[in-house]
């Protein structure tokens, strides 16, 4: 085929695609009517994961990343048609949490920027948002204590998780590095980009810590003698030219985010469960709990102690992740026997 014939063929395929998408959205509308009548949840990450896996297995030219980019946006449009629902996230706009939220709920979602993790929980509990997106763990800095504490003290649960690589950019409207007099960023971002600052002789420049890398991008966009260490999405939102990309010391830095809501997922067959457990204050109590999981054949993927606010703050809870759903035959008996010691925080499809 010549170029014109190729374009005509592409146009014909696009016509088929829009017809099929219209047909899909018509069925989605029927699903939405059913869920409204029965009170079912609109966001079903385990269902979306199953569709993605099926599509990836059928594709030959498209990469897994391309499949996810296409279908996650289709899912987002579908959810918006079923029932527009608000998503609260840890702001401001352009934060990594905002980026994580958009990766699952799409550009069409209705977003609510909140200034604290506690505010996100309150918004979902009060019904001002159906979902909340919060960071729960970083592979360099460990767990986010406030998220765990809020989960332990609320009736909300984790319904999904996602991993987001954390890449920092160096942006400025200055004509040259010599023109830069100050750098805005969050404290932790300065530390994560220490090698870059040293390599470009920027380590002695005035550093101005701000609440978020998104705010750093906004301030740098207004100050031509400054720069910002920020996310790519923040630089794009505030029109800040990026001079250097991926400047972080560790290129394996990732943050795990979770979606919280007020319902429980059905089992998907590839689930993870998160709990907080408190054992009796006697020798061997934790070992006895862990032995129950071992004897039931349950694989623990994480265990970490958390200080309890009881007993003057000197006792501990244990934050535990394990494979399986709380309703699985091998999991449910363990949780039932330990019901007085365990706070269930959610069961959800792994890395969905």
SESEMAR-337929 format. One line per 3 residues: number of its first residue (from 1); their letters; for each residue z, y, x of C-alpha. Coordinates in nm, 4 decimals. Layout:
# SESEMAR-337929
NUM) a) Z:Y:X ~ ...
# end
This chain:
# SESEMAR-337929
1) xxx) 0.0000:0.0000:0.0000 ~ -0.0652:0.3553:0.1136 ~ 0.1971:0.6292:0.0879
4) xxx) 0.0940:0.7404:-0.2606 ~ 0.1009:0.3843:-0.3891 ~ 0.4467:0.3331:-0.2382
7) xxx) 0.5747:0.6442:-0.4166 ~ 0.4244:0.5303:-0.7464 ~ 0.5954:0.1934:-0.7070
10) xxx) 0.9276:0.3622:-0.6280 ~ 0.8913:0.5811:-0.9376 ~ 0.8261:0.2732:-1.1513
13) xxx) 1.1353:0.0991:-1.0100 ~ 1.3443:0.4133:-1.0701 ~ 1.2295:0.4087:-1.4341
16) xxx) 1.3521:0.0505:-1.4621 ~ 1.6815:0.1412:-1.2965 ~ 1.7564:0.4233:-1.5399
19) xxx) 1.6704:0.1976:-1.8350 ~ 1.9075:-0.0707:-1.7068 ~ 2.1814:0.1841:-1.6328
22) xxx) 2.1498:0.3240:-1.9849 ~ 2.1799:-0.0300:-2.1198 ~ 2.4850:-0.0939:-1.8982
25) xxx) 2.6549:0.2243:-2.0154 ~ 2.5925:0.1296:-2.3770 ~ 2.7855:-0.1924:-2.3216
28) xxx) 3.0505:0.0012:-2.1286 ~ 3.0960:0.2210:-2.4377 ~ 3.1625:-0.0907:-2.6463
31) xxx) 3.4160:-0.2114:-2.3888 ~ 3.5870:0.1279:-2.4073 ~ 3.6124:0.1036:-2.7868
34) xxx) 3.7718:-0.2398:-2.7535 ~ 4.0200:-0.1205:-2.4908 ~ 4.1176:0.1811:-2.7003
37) xxx) 4.1832:-0.0482:-2.9969 ~ 4.3874:-0.2969:-2.7942 ~ 4.5531:-0.0585:-2.5473
40) xxx) 4.3859:-0.2256:-2.2478 ~ 4.3683:-0.0553:-1.9091 ~ 4.0423:0.1175:-1.8187
43) xxx) 4.0792:0.0666:-1.4424 ~ 4.0632:-0.3048:-1.3577 ~ 4.0367:-0.3285:-0.9776
46) xxx) 4.0329:-0.7089:-0.9817 ~ 3.7246:-0.7036:-1.2091 ~ 3.5521:-0.4457:-0.9880
49) xxx) 3.6262:-0.6520:-0.6778 ~ 3.4714:-0.9608:-0.8367 ~ 3.1544:-0.7659:-0.9207
52) xxx) 3.1303:-0.6264:-0.5660 ~ 3.1685:-0.9705:-0.4114 ~ 2.8980:-1.1097:-0.6405
55) xxx) 2.6584:-0.8250:-0.5579 ~ 2.7202:-0.8564:-0.1830 ~ 2.6404:-1.2264:-0.1959
58) xxx) 2.3035:-1.1531:-0.3603 ~ 2.1908:-0.8660:-0.1369 ~ 1.9722:-0.9251:0.1670
61) xxx) 1.8583:-0.5747:0.2691 ~ 2.1651:-0.3756:0.1615 ~ 2.4811:-0.3828:0.3740
64) xxx) 2.8258:-0.4413:0.2220 ~ 2.9003:-0.0714:0.2719 ~ 2.5850:0.0292:0.0872
67) xxx) 2.6690:-0.2043:-0.2028 ~ 3.0172:-0.0514:-0.2274 ~ 2.8848:0.3055:-0.2133
70) xxx) 2.6399:0.2395:-0.4976 ~ 2.8569:0.0319:-0.7272 ~ 3.1853:0.2191:-0.6813
73) xxx) 3.0113:0.5288:-0.8144 ~ 2.8656:0.3253:-1.1040 ~ 3.2169:0.2005:-1.1790
76) xxx) 3.3490:0.5578:-1.1711 ~ 3.0828:0.6793:-1.4155 ~ 3.1538:0.3794:-1.6377
79) xxx) 3.5276:0.4493:-1.6485 ~ 3.4580:0.8136:-1.7308 ~ 3.2467:0.7036:-2.0264
82) xxx) 3.5044:0.4495:-2.1437 ~ 3.7877:0.7010:-2.1433 ~ 3.8159:1.0106:-1.9196
85) xxx) 4.1514:0.9839:-1.7427 ~ 4.3232:1.2068:-1.4896 ~ 4.4084:1.0997:-1.1348
88) xxx) 4.6923:1.2727:-0.9489 ~ 4.6812:1.2751:-0.5695 ~ 4.8715:1.4211:-0.2771
91) xxx) 4.6892:1.7480:-0.2170 ~ 4.5580:1.9920:-0.1422 ~ 4.1890:1.9388:-0.2068
94) xxx) 4.0293:1.7915:0.1036 ~ 4.3321:1.5854:0.2101 ~ 4.2929:1.2248:0.3199
97) xxx) 4.4610:1.1191:-0.0059 ~ 4.1965:1.3158:-0.1957 ~ 3.9320:1.1307:0.0039
100) xxx) 4.0961:0.7955:-0.0778 ~ 4.1138:0.8847:-0.4483 ~ 3.7460:0.9782:-0.4626
103) xxx) 3.6529:0.6550:-0.2838 ~ 3.7803:0.4622:-0.5866 ~ 3.7494:0.7004:-0.8804
106) xxx) 3.4265:0.8776:-0.7827 ~ 3.3086:1.2361:-0.7855 ~ 3.3151:1.2535:-1.1670
109) xxx) 3.6868:1.1850:-1.1928 ~ 3.9289:1.4446:-1.3261 ~ 4.1686:1.5130:-1.0395
112) xxx) 4.5099:1.6741:-1.0272 ~ 4.6261:1.7978:-0.6864 ~ 5.0033:1.7684:-0.6371
115) xxx) 5.2159:1.9010:-0.3511 ~ 5.4499:1.6028:-0.3152 ~ 5.4695:1.2285:-0.3713
118) xxx) 5.7546:1.2828:-0.6150 ~ 5.5393:1.5176:-0.8231 ~ 5.2688:1.2507:-0.8460
121) xxx) 5.5154:0.9961:-0.9824 ~ 5.6475:1.2473:-1.2357 ~ 5.2942:1.3335:-1.3522
124) xxx) 5.2086:0.9690:-1.4165 ~ 5.5434:0.8971:-1.5806 ~ 5.5024:1.1975:-1.8107
127) xxx) 5.1478:1.0985:-1.9051 ~ 4.9840:1.4040:-1.7497 ~ 4.7888:1.1638:-1.5281
130) xxx) 4.7023:0.7998:-1.5878 ~ 4.6864:0.7127:-1.2185 ~ 4.8412:0.8381:-0.8982
133) xxx) 4.7107:0.7876:-0.5447 ~ 4.9710:0.7944:-0.2663 ~ 4.9899:0.6841:0.0986
136) xxx) 5.2170:0.3864:0.1566 ~ 5.1602:0.2840:0.5191 ~ 4.9894:0.3877:0.8413
139) xxx) 4.9149:0.1316:1.1107 ~ 5.0431:0.3742:1.3757 ~ 5.3318:0.5553:1.2053
142) xxx) 5.4602:0.2798:0.9748 ~ 5.5571:0.2897:0.6067 ~ 5.5844:0.6069:0.3986
145) xxx) 5.9494:0.5969:0.2994 ~ 5.9224:0.8347:0.0042 ~ 5.6538:0.6239:-0.1620
148) xxx) 5.8685:0.3092:-0.1373 ~ 6.1777:0.4925:-0.2591 ~ 5.9901:0.6356:-0.5584
151) xxx) 5.8445:0.2960:-0.6468 ~ 6.1912:0.1422:-0.6273 ~ 6.3333:0.4036:-0.8638
154) xxx) 6.0601:0.4105:-1.1292 ~ 5.8944:0.1835:-1.3840 ~ 5.5497:0.2493:-1.2401
157) xxx) 5.3795:-0.0195:-1.0346 ~ 5.1031:-0.0596:-0.7787 ~ 4.7733:-0.1580:-0.9437
160) xxx) 4.5368:-0.1287:-0.6445 ~ 4.5256:-0.0648:-0.2709 ~ 4.2649:0.0699:-0.0290
163) xxx) 4.2445:0.1165:0.3471 ~ 4.1034:0.4428:0.4813 ~ 4.0140:0.4985:0.8489
166) xxx) 4.1687:0.8271:0.9626 ~ 3.9161:1.0332:1.1565 ~ 3.9843:1.3905:1.2661
169) xxx) 3.7248:1.6602:1.3284 ~ 3.7506:1.9801:1.5313 ~ 3.5985:2.2677:1.3371
172) xxx) 3.5586:2.6388:1.4050 ~ 3.3419:2.9381:1.3217 ~ 3.3808:3.0622:1.6787
175) xxx) 3.0636:3.0882:1.8888 ~ 3.2237:2.9131:2.1848 ~ 3.5448:2.7314:2.2712
178) xxx) 3.6423:3.0280:2.4931 ~ 3.6546:3.2471:2.1825 ~ 3.9191:3.0300:2.0150
181) xxx) 4.2728:3.1685:2.0389 ~ 4.4663:2.9364:1.8077 ~ 4.4401:2.5970:1.6386
184) xxx) 4.5648:2.5080:1.2915 ~ 4.6635:2.1563:1.1895 ~ 4.9425:1.9319:1.0732
187) xxx) 5.2065:1.8350:1.3309 ~ 5.1130:1.4676:1.3262 ~ 4.7426:1.5494:1.3740
190) xxx) 4.8159:1.7450:1.6927 ~ 4.9899:1.4363:1.8276 ~ 4.7080:1.2037:1.7226
193) xxx) 4.4502:1.4174:1.9095 ~ 4.6458:1.4821:2.2299 ~ 4.3793:1.3386:2.4625
196) xxx) 4.1015:1.5500:2.3149 ~ 4.3046:1.8677:2.3526 ~ 4.3741:1.7852:2.7163
199) xxx) 4.0135:1.6926:2.7978 ~ 3.8843:2.0261:2.6686 ~ 4.1702:2.2313:2.8211
202) xxx) 4.3064:2.3208:2.4789 ~ 4.6547:2.1774:2.5213 ~ 4.8127:2.5146:2.6086
205) xxx) 4.6438:2.7059:2.3270 ~ 4.8624:2.8372:2.0446 ~ 4.9144:2.5635:1.7859
208) xxx) 5.0002:2.6656:1.4326 ~ 5.1410:2.3753:1.2267 ~ 5.0647:2.3857:0.8532
211) xxx) 5.1417:2.1576:0.5601 ~ 4.8089:1.9734:0.5640 ~ 4.4854:1.9401:0.7571
214) xxx) 4.3049:2.0663:0.4459 ~ 4.4985:2.3938:0.4640 ~ 4.4167:2.4079:0.8358
217) xxx) 4.0448:2.3923:0.7519 ~ 4.0794:2.6712:0.4955 ~ 4.2666:2.8980:0.7364
220) xxx) 4.0210:2.8345:1.0192 ~ 3.7293:2.9125:0.7874 ~ 3.8880:3.2552:0.7267
223) xxx) 3.9729:3.3203:1.0939 ~ 3.6736:3.3268:1.3337 ~ 3.8995:3.3214:1.6415
226) xxx) 4.0635:2.9975:1.5401 ~ 3.9885:2.6281:1.4978 ~ 4.1259:2.3429:1.2913
229) xxx) 4.1918:1.9756:1.3408 ~ 4.1086:1.8444:0.9968 ~ 3.9299:1.5807:0.7925
232) xxx) 3.5543:1.5803:0.7524 ~ 3.5868:1.6289:0.3766 ~ 3.8098:1.9366:0.4252
235) xxx) 3.5627:2.0933:0.6695 ~ 3.2835:2.0355:0.4192 ~ 3.4776:2.1819:0.1261
238) xxx) 3.5711:2.5010:0.3117 ~ 3.2400:2.5490:0.4927 ~ 3.3894:2.5032:0.8388
241) xxx) 3.1333:2.4000:1.1036 ~ 3.2325:2.0816:1.2867 ~ 3.2096:2.1137:1.6657
244) xxx) 3.3422:1.7667:1.7527 ~ 3.3817:1.4554:1.5385 ~ 3.6261:1.1647:1.5606
247) xxx) 3.8561:1.3349:1.8117 ~ 4.1612:1.1155:1.7449 ~ 4.3110:0.9219:2.0386
250) xxx) 4.3069:0.5904:1.8495 ~ 3.9892:0.5032:1.6640 ~ 4.1675:0.2168:1.4884
253) xxx) 4.4048:0.4511:1.3016 ~ 4.4104:0.3576:0.9323 ~ 4.6210:0.4525:0.6339
256) xxx) 4.6840:0.2229:0.3396 ~ 4.6861:0.4001:0.0036 ~ 4.7945:0.2590:-0.3309
259) xxx) 4.7097:0.3455:-0.6897 ~ 5.0110:0.3610:-0.9220 ~ 5.0109:0.3391:-1.3010
262) xxx) 5.2090:0.2093:-1.5981 ~ 5.0618:-0.1372:-1.6556 ~ 5.0456:-0.4801:-1.4888
265) xxx) 4.7237:-0.6352:-1.3601 ~ 4.6123:-0.9803:-1.4648 ~ 4.5759:-1.2321:-1.1788
268) xxx) 4.2479:-1.2174:-0.9871 ~ 4.2956:-1.5192:-0.7609 ~ 4.3055:-1.2970:-0.4494
271) xxx) 4.6218:-1.0980:-0.5080 ~ 4.9034:-0.9384:-0.3158 ~ 5.2513:-0.8660:-0.4524
274) xxx) 5.4936:-0.6012:-0.3281 ~ 5.8681:-0.6207:-0.3899 ~ 6.1948:-0.4669:-0.2780
277) xxx) 6.4680:-0.7262:-0.2223 ~ 6.8381:-0.6783:-0.1670 ~ 7.0400:-0.9728:-0.0393
280) xxx) 7.4120:-1.0318:-0.0452 ~ 7.6060:-0.8903:0.2515 ~ 7.6841:-1.2234:0.4173
283) xxx) 7.5451:-1.4241:0.7114 ~ 7.2273:-1.6150:0.6310 ~ 7.1534:-1.4341:0.3023
286) xxx) 6.8144:-1.3025:0.4151 ~ 6.7308:-1.6385:0.5720 ~ 6.8033:-1.8114:0.2394
289) xxx) 6.5660:-1.5749:0.0580 ~ 6.2909:-1.6257:0.3128 ~ 6.3389:-2.0026:0.2968
292) xxx) 6.2663:-1.9950:-0.0781 ~ 5.9338:-1.8257:-0.0126 ~ 5.8577:-2.0761:0.2627
295) xxx) 5.9404:-2.3795:0.0471 ~ 5.7194:-2.2413:-0.2318 ~ 5.4272:-2.2052:0.0110
298) xxx) 5.4114:-1.8272:-0.0253 ~ 5.2689:-1.6412:0.2738 ~ 5.4641:-1.3242:0.3592
301) xxx) 5.2395:-1.0571:0.5129 ~ 5.5016:-0.7869:0.5739 ~ 5.8782:-0.7450:0.5757
304) xxx) 6.0588:-0.4254:0.6696 ~ 6.4102:-0.3001:0.6058 ~ 6.4744:0.0177:0.4071
307) xxx) 6.8107:0.1991:0.3880 ~ 6.9758:0.1812:0.0489 ~ 7.1359:0.4851:-0.1125
310) xxx) 7.4201:0.2631:-0.2266 ~ 7.7336:0.1960:-0.0216 ~ 7.7048:0.5268:0.1573
313) xxx) 7.3539:0.4495:0.2753 ~ 7.4536:0.1697:0.5185 ~ 7.3210:-0.1295:0.3217
316) xxx) 6.9528:-0.2226:0.3193 ~ 6.6671:-0.3210:0.0949 ~ 6.3801:-0.5261:0.2316
319) xxx) 6.0257:-0.4167:0.1592 ~ 5.8150:-0.7344:0.1342 ~ 5.4438:-0.7971:0.0803
322) xxx) 5.3200:-1.1495:0.0121 ~ 5.0053:-1.3241:-0.1017 ~ 4.9881:-1.4140:-0.4698
325) xxx) 5.0463:-1.2657:-0.8151 ~ 5.3879:-1.2424:-0.9787 ~ 5.2632:-1.4700:-1.2605
328) xxx) 5.1319:-1.7426:-1.0270 ~ 5.2993:-2.0810:-1.0765 ~ 5.4456:-2.0871:-0.7255
331) xxx) 5.5601:-1.7212:-0.7286 ~ 5.7113:-1.6768:-1.0758 ~ 6.0021:-1.9256:-1.0271
334) xxx) 6.1127:-1.7580:-0.7031 ~ 6.1142:-1.4129:-0.8629 ~ 6.2985:-1.5485:-1.1685
337) xxx) 6.5718:-1.7104:-0.9605 ~ 6.6168:-1.3875:-0.7643 ~ 6.5747:-1.1473:-1.0582
340) xxx) 6.9035:-0.9707:-0.9833 ~ 6.8058:-0.9063:-0.6229 ~ 6.4354:-0.8273:-0.6475
343) xxx) 6.2566:-0.5186:-0.7759 ~ 5.8895:-0.5988:-0.8478 ~ 5.6632:-0.3114:-0.7386
346) xxx) 5.3226:-0.4492:-0.8317 ~ 5.0684:-0.7304:-0.8080 ~ 4.7116:-0.6305:-0.7329
349) xxx) 4.3845:-0.7478:-0.5785 ~ 4.4005:-0.7415:-0.1979 ~ 4.2088:-0.4581:-0.0287
352) x) 4.0307:-0.3667:-0.3507
# end
